[in-house]
Amino acid sequence: MALYEETLTNRVFQIIMLTPILAMFAGLYATYQAGEGVEIMLATTVGVTVLLLDVIAIRIEIDERELRIRGAIGLVVRKTIPIENIASFRVGEGWTSCYGTIHFNLPARGCVTIHQRKGWTISFTTNNPEEVARVLATLGVPRAP
């Protein structure tokens, strides 16, 4: 059972990401009409489409055992952090005030930076940074100064 769940999206970003997807399909159609390189263009179109669809949303889930950050599909954009591996966290105001070695970023009200005991610093944006902070504090994770 999840203690916290949020799916973060941005309509403007989604519309911007649809442009290259449509362009890839137009290129696929053009190569099909030309009759050459269709297999390569098909593989490229599928790969780019999966990647772009995965980055148009961020899903954040926190339960008793771990913090999971996933993209819309969860194939490319995904990170799972065990709660016992979190050394501390920091909450930032605004979606541009956090940084991490790995950063999941869409426009939002705030952001959270996770400092791990082992591994890189992870940061992500959220519309409810204080709710994320409350859940992490409830799980015994200290807030960084």
Long-range contacts (C-beta under 8 A, 24 or more apart in sequence): 1-63, 2-61, 2-62, 2-63, 3-62, 3-63, 3-64, 3-135, 3-138, 3-139, 4-60, 4-61, 4-62, 4-128, 4-131, 4-132, 4-135, 5-59, 5-60, 5-61, 5-62, 6-59, 6-60, 6-126, 6-127, 6-128, 7-57, 7-58, 7-59, 7-60, 8-57, 8-58, 8-59, 8-60, 8-106, 8-108, 8-125, 8-126, 8-127, 9-56, 9-57, 9-58, 9-106, 10-106, 10-107, 13-56, 13-106, 13-107, 14-56, 17-52, 17-53, 17-55, 17-56, 20-48, 20-52, 21-48, 21-49, 21-52, 21-53, 24-48, 24-49, 50-75, 50-76, 51-76, 57-106, 58-104, 58-106, 58-124, 58-125, 60-124, 60-126, 60-132, 62-132, 62-135, 62-136, 62-139, 64-139, 67-114, 67-136, 69-104, 69-122, 69-124, 77-104, 79-104, 79-122, 81-114, 81-116, 81-122, 83-139, 83-140, 83-141, 84-117, 85-116, 85-117, 85-118, 85-119, 86-114, 86-115, 86-116, 86-117, 86-136, 86-141, 87-115, 87-116, 87-117, 87-142, 88-115, 88-141, 88-142, 88-143, 88-144, 89-113, 89-114, 89-115, 89-133, 89-136, 89-141, 89-142, 89-143, 89-144, 90-115, 90-143, 90-144, 91-129, 91-130, 91-132, 91-133, 91-143, 92-129, 93-129, 95-125, 98-123, 98-124, 98-125, 99-123, 112-136, 113-144, 115-144
